[in-house]
């Protein structure tokens, strides 16, 4: 399974980070799944070398905040023109928001190319040959964490979406290689983070340790770029610092 990081910023972040979004595939010709689709995500796909929207089998959305969905109308418009067909997967509230968003920006006749698939915590679906499972995240709106598993290679990762510390998320990531977890605030702003449904550096590491993953990638930076200090990390845990188009094979 190939995991490509398209962006790693939060809503208010350095624009050069791009908004947090992940592209995943079992391999060439197997189709692509996109996890979250903030503003400019199609441009990021192109920049990372993924230029054929017809390869997209699904866009899986964690929740309806703008930095996770505002790039979707452009993807759907593009799919209409080039003959792509894709599923838009997410919680009920998010799918409702997406339909209103498409109407608001005059993306019409999208029924030709889009199938909406509602999911909830505990659900499991299959996209592009990959098993995708969901758990409840702890955010200010209904939000899901996503587990992606390649049953062929046994590779697995979990993407937190936006969340405060979540025990369900740690359980979802058990047995996985990689945790891609949001870190929106430093530890010194822990109560602010919790009040906004976001995580600190320590929250991210706590989930990684409880899940027993060997790799952790902090994501969803705000105006600060959090570099986890390797000297403070428990043995056996490796940090992957995010960069645009970073590719991990699992
Ligand atoms: Zn959010």
Boltz pocket constraint, residues with backbone or C-beta under 6 A from the ligand:
constraints:
  - pocket:
      binder: B
      contacts: [[A, 63], [A, 65], [A, 139], [A, 162]]
      max_distance: 6.0
